[in-house]
């Protein structure tokens, strides 16, 4: 079976500033792959490069075996590869409901928007209560829920999730990880970038540790020793 | 005295309607692209001259000339867009220089083709007066295009709020990268907003030709007025544009009635400065909300 995602010797960055030096990793279909690493390791840049938001200078990105290098963001989305950015990237001037409707913008998702919206409201009843509220006035946790809900409206086959617990209260983090666990159980292919390693490892089938634009450790989720991971995490940071 | 004031308010309202039709197009393009099209007034003027050419040369009713003018204005808009989309660096400042230049070229093109004379429709129906409730006077053209303009703007407002593509324009305004992550192709959405701006410009141009007079230097006057109204409204708010346009229309009309016609432009500018002084982000500019 082909992998959902293969990243091969990827080099990418923003103009003169290179962020990813030589990143290779894979994500299996139907599994949850977790990418951890300190700030500035290039985790978010990797997701953005997969989505075509950051130019790739060398290497390759393959989704379900097909190269997506140089593909336009909207074409990648149309092929079912969805990125759920952090909660600050909702549409602040639009209502909660209009934000969700934007998730259904890809042509293949339009027909099912009502059913998908009902599903999102089931996942996050808070969003249903606030459906007419302007998204910019939501709390951090609600904004994150909206970002996830909006992503689910896109009917992802491969779902890239960027730091869903960033800056949120523990009780909200619990709720978000409960939903992620449920999506995983439903067999969605998830690639999760997370700083909260202990939480993320609990739902990980596979773990990659990134440091300064490179992958320095790849292990099965159940083989990871948290102490050793943390030691690596900080050792490279100091070096 | 009361009647005079009412008449001034009514005339101002009608003028505001056509200002708004010009300004909504500018605001729409600004919303989708973060670009101020300084040739927008010239596009409006182009539509007016196409209506003039159709009427004077072929005897076509200006209303019937709208489709022809639309084709010409939409083509011109497409050229403006094609040039704009080639800008790779510092799009905000370079687009100002580019569209300002296009405006100058268009003004002089119009001057070369149609000379500097002042034109207006020769069809008497448009300039016949219409009396409402025995007291308020207006020309048929003013009332017809006011109602048509409102309907058109209501259509644009509906489209922005309730259609897939319209929501995509607002999403692009709100957060460009996030919109792309929703599968929005910015170029497609931008060109669509340019075409809708062209439709509004065409309508406004024919409204001016039938209800007022046109001359080659009118283009930049319209651009400036539309720009002021857009800023007054708070960059990108559609209903704000309508209210701002009517405010400008009314204050100009009151100035003409009670002070002097030569102070008309000054009064609008003063209103603009006062509003910006009190609320620097415009009347409805707290958020960059298109159509909210």
Interface residues (C-beta under 8 A of the other chain):
Chain A: X51 X53 X72 X73 X74 X77 X78 X82 X83 X85 X89 X90 X91 X92 X93 X94 X98 X101 X102 X103 X105 X106 X110 X134 X136 X150 X154
Chain B: X161 X164 X167 X168 X170 X171 X173 X174 X175 X177 X178 X179 X180 X181 X182 X183 X184 X185 X287 X288 X289 X290 X292
